[in-house]
Amino acid sequence: MAAPQIVPYDPAWPSLAEAWLERIRRAVAAVTPEPLRLDHIGSTAVPGLDAKGFLDLQLLMAELPDEAQMSTALASCGFRRARGSRPDSPGVDRDVPRPGTSPAHHEKLLFFREEPHPQNPGVILHVRRMDSSFADFVLCFRDWLRSDGSARADYAAHKRALAAEFAGADDYDDYTRAKSVFMDEAQRRMGWPRPPRATAAPTSR
């Protein structure tokens, strides 16, 4: 992928994402009968937020599936396995753990689909474990941006500044790494990780 280009929010993104989530659900049914969770994540999942022209989707499973089987299943929807522009491209085979979290369970599979028509967004699918703390972070980050107009404006300005800074780049990698400054601040403002729920004390009968 070339340098990032930020485009105005498109009200069609949520419905397009829902359609893709259903297609993916059907496609992976042959790979795993286990319960799974599918979500629209990222900037295109936040009404009013400018974004890159790609829908980010997340598939959560108890264990990462066999890569070859998953690749075959998703090929029916036009997805290809992402390999990264560089050997150390972030977020391709493993997520970078957020500060203060365990590095366990951050392995992932990343797939993408580029649309032949410029007016249609491409699709990026992040396949993660249910117990990945990074998976929880992206859901909380999405919900925080949806509920906080000031945070949305700050993030939009940050992304546009970075897109301008890296406009001549050959890939997304430096842009992605530079966003970590905002993510670190967002983590503090969000109060994430969320404190564990208290367990009720057993009662005698």
Secondary structure as UniProt FT lines:
FT   STRAND          6..7
FT   TURN            11..12
FT   HELIX           13..28
FT   TURN            29..31
FT   STRAND          37..41
FT   HELIX           43..45
FT   TURN            47..48
FT   STRAND          51..52
FT   STRAND          54..61
FT   HELIX           67..75
FT   TURN            76..78
FT   STRAND          80..81
FT   TURN            87..88
FT   TURN            90..91
FT   TURN            99..100
FT   TURN            104..105
FT   STRAND          109..113
FT   TURN            118..119
FT   STRAND          122..129
FT   TURN            130..131
FT   HELIX           133..147
FT   HELIX           149..165
FT   TURN            166..168
FT   HELIX           173..178
FT   HELIX           180..190
//
